[in-house]
Amino acid sequence: MDIVSFINLLVIGLFLVLLGIVGIKILFKIGKTVSGIVFNMLLGFAVLFLANLLPFINIPINILTIAVAGFGGIMGVGLLIFAQVLGFF
């Protein structure tokens, strides 16, 4: 193996390692965002279920309330409880 092919191999290897590191960082940022959204959705569903266990709150479980609780999380469930207190449900 001559010195030129060794240098070419070394440069290509370093480029691939740097490209891999950048790719992994991007995937971790995307994964952190997705895991945060999933955690927010699960927390919203749990709070909606627990709120319905209270005798004075009766929020129907349908596609609209699930969407509000899923996308809004705890704030979405708070909005649903507020709407129920105002008489929308």
C-alpha positions in Angstrom: 0.0 0.0 0.0 1.5 3.3 -1.0 1.3 6.5 0.9 -1.3 8.2 -1.4 -3.9 5.4 -1.1 -3.3 5.3 2.7 -4.0 9.0 3.0 -7.1 8.7 0.8 -8.3 5.9 3.0 -7.6 7.9 6.1 -9.5 11.0 4.8 -12.5 8.9 3.7 -12.6 7.2 7.1 -12.5 10.4 9.0 -15.2 11.9 6.8 -17.4 8.9 7.4 -16.8 9.0 11.2 -17.7 12.8 11.3 -20.8 12.1 9.1 -21.8 9.4 11.5 -21.4 11.6 14.6 -23.5 14.4 13.0 -26.2 11.9 12.0 -26.3 10.4 15.5 -26.7 14.0 17.0 -29.5 14.7 14.6 -31.3 11.4 15.5 -30.9 12.2 19.3 -32.5 15.6 18.8 -35.4 14.1 16.9 -35.7 11.3 19.4 -35.8 13.8 22.3 -38.5 15.8 20.6 -40.6 12.7 19.8 -40.1 11.2 23.3 -41.3 14.5 24.8 -44.4 14.5 22.6 -45.2 10.9 23.5 -44.7 11.6 27.2 -47.0 14.6 27.0 -49.7 12.5 25.2 -49.5 9.7 27.7 -49.6 12.1 30.6 -52.7 13.8 29.1 -54.5 10.5 28.7 -53.7 9.5 32.2 -55.0 12.8 33.6 -58.1 12.6 31.5 -58.8 9.1 32.9 -58.1 10.3 36.5 -60.3 13.3 36.0 -63.2 11.1 34.9 -62.9 9.1 38.1 -64.0 12.2 40.1 -67.8 12.1 40.6 -68.4 15.8 39.6 -66.4 15.7 36.4 -67.9 13.7 33.5 -66.0 14.3 30.3 -67.0 11.9 27.5 -64.3 9.8 25.9 -64.5 10.4 22.2 -62.2 11.2 19.4 -62.3 15.0 20.1 -61.5 14.7 23.8 -58.8 12.2 23.2 -57.2 14.5 20.5 -57.4 17.5 22.9 -55.9 15.5 25.8 -53.3 13.9 23.5 -52.0 17.1 21.8 -52.6 19.4 24.8 -51.4 17.1 27.6 -52.3 18.4 31.1 -53.2 21.8 29.7 -55.6 20.1 27.2 -57.3 18.2 30.0 -57.5 21.5 32.0 -59.2 23.0 29.0 -61.7 20.1 28.8 -62.4 20.4 32.5 -63.0 24.1 32.1 -65.3 23.4 29.1 -67.2 20.9 31.2 -67.6 23.3 34.1 -69.0 25.9 31.6 -71.5 23.3 30.4 -70.2 22.3 27.0 -70.2 18.6 27.9 
